[in-house]
Amino acid sequence: MSKEKVAIIGSGNWGSAIAKIVGRNVTNFPEIDNEVRMWVFEEIYQGKRLTEIINTTHENVKYLPNIPLPKNIVAVPELLKAVEGATLLIFVVPHQFVKGCCEQLYDRLEPNARAISLIKGVDVSNDGLQLISDVIGSHLNIDVSVLMGANIANGVAKDEFCESTIGYNILSNAEQFYKLFNTKYFRISMVEDVAGAELCGALKNVVAIAAGLVDGLKCGDNTKAAIIRLGLMEMRKFCKAFYAGVKDETFFESCGVADLITTCSGGRNRRVAEARVLTGKSFEVLEKELLNGQKLQGSGTSKELHQILKDKHLIHEYPMFTTVYRICYEGLNPAAILEEI
């Protein structure tokens, strides 16, 4: 019987952190090929190709510096070469690049390929809201699970204890991905609720913008706690309204309340929103100045949510989501986060 083979599609901060775990874990299972190819969007860093740096130093010096990667992680600049022969695909690119990747991969995968998405975002078109897992699954005609949780990449990369949640449709596929991710310090649970887990991963970034704004306004812990609770309520309300079958218990997994707390305490969305208040600079400018090429997720997701809520005439039922959008895109004073929710 041929071995399972893993490919990681993406190599940013989170992609590199997860590569460290996967590279270690595959060596524990003889039924999985030890080589793990990681697709890297090629760029020049300090005069050298980033793939060359990763493959010679075994470190992603741009997006995850000072963290050694296992030597069986192989950086590949061509997407099709990275996935050649792969049966277990890990998607971890910014959500705005998913469709482009899928267009290249269409009809080029192994017949038994399955995927898992670590991407926190949603896709919005004239047809309405679509989960990233659904975008991948419909383009490639494969089953797609999700991995979501309270997982700030730098902490995971340093082997700090945390949890994460696999949301699945097919248990046997989830069990394969469980092998790739579960460790003593990165503890995995599984729930049969892809939509609930995935939506929590996307929506919490909008709440984190609100949390960062109140930090910038120098509010205290009481205010932050209120933002988290109100945000969780809007997250649950949205999930239940737009996806039948979302389970209440999903919100108590790592992908739910734990991820929300972590993201509202640390992470890029909170940090940039705080800087928005303290500096007066736009989110667009701060993204370029503070994120080293990474994308700010919360502001973009708030825009996508606003379009959905506007189309459904539901704007006034989601005051936090709406206020974050207006601060990000309509010039509303950040102090409104305390007045409009």
Secondary structure, DSSP 8 states (H G I E B T S, - for coil): ---EEEEEE--SHHHHHHHHHHHHHGGG-TTEEEEEEEE----EETTEEHHHHHHHHSS-TTTSTT----TTEEEES-HHHHHTT-SEEEE-S-GGGHHHHHHHHTT-S-TT-EEEE----EEEETTEEEEHHHHHHHHHT--EEEEESS--HHHHHTT--EEEEEE-SSHHHHHHHHHHH--SSEEEEEES-HHHHHHHHHHHHHHHHHHHHHHHTT--HHHHHHHHHHHHHHHHHHHHHH-TT--GGGGGSIIIIIHHHHHHHSSHHHHHHHHHHHH---HHHHHHHHSTT---HHHHHHHHHHHHHHHTT-GGG-HHHHHHHHHHHS---GGGGGT--
